């Protein structure tokens, strides 16, 4: 069935989420992101750590307020829900968090953690039905009834994640945002949790937004994959389409970083490093465009034409290159060019603010200001050094003027 025949459950359009991180500084965690999730599918969202995946997921379901854009769930704006609508929305949309221990209350038993949602939304008619629901979902995630009366600290990481999954699934949600639910787990436990997610999807028709940084895992569980880089989605396609035709250079670099089980092949693998400076968007601005085959790529007109030509050839691309034994590969020098302001910002220590208070305090206590300036200069806190130095010099200048006036006044009195 084509995507235009599927029911759109979740629609995100030009979503932005900015954070103020200092004086006149803004962090664009999510910047103009658009995508759709169809009912019953799994959309994987992949990218390196810090690229905005989690922020995007949390903003989509209203845990963070949006800066701009629109998020629609069944045609209703998520960020414009009233109290009653939001209450219903919280039952239909659940989240499984990355840190299972941090998201579970250590003072509550497992039964109370899973049963909290049942109580709030009145899903059980009586205590017996409530208890049976808790037991049912504990067993569905592979735990025993005896675990219901234990506390979170008595379980392993994999078991805690199963509890978090049971807590979300007991609500019988339509959409689950799974925020790196297996990143903190052992490899064997990862497979179990992934199989549980697929089991719930088969039996309950659950829709997933699956967030991860490992493309191999996302490929296993996802119907479609979106690749995000520095708050922008750069490519979206069906899972196999994306692996066969990784058109954007950043997608290419992610796939080339997937480990190969064979140690010898892994040793001879050539890693592709993404260099954002290869894009020239100064005049020809980029857009997120459908190039056919339900394949969306971010680029300017020139790049889009190149991507279309590569895709229309129909020959799967080879993002992973294996070096022949003894073959030397020329190392690529990817030098990132920063503006003067960006370079200065990155080189500046976190607490080197040059606050006005350094000047004020140094002005009233110039000797301490000079000492502080010497210390900051030694530590290479140049903004603080300049502030203390200026404040101290002004303080000494004022003291000198006062002293001069005092001496002149004293001479006049004596004469």
Secondary structure, DSSP 8 states (H G I E B T S, - for coil): --GGGS-EEEEEEEEEEEEEEETTEEEEEEEEEEEEEETT-EEEEE--TTSSHHHHHHHHTTSS--SEEEEEETTEEGGG--HHHHHHHHHHEEEE-S-TTTTS-TTSBHHHHHHHHHHHTT--SSHHHHHHHHHHHHHHTT--GGGGGSBGGGS-HHHHHHHHHHHHHTT--SEEEEESTTTTS-HHHHHHHHHHHHHHHHHH--EEEEEES-HHHHHHH-SEEEEEETTEEEEEEEHHHHHH---SHHHHHHHHTS--SSHHHHHTEE-----GGG---SSS--EEEE-STT-EEEE-HHHHHHHHHHHHH-------EE--TT-------------HHHHHHHHS-TT----HHHHHHHHHSHHHHHHHHHHHHHTT-HHHHHHHHHHHHHHHHHHHHHHHHHHHHHHHHH-
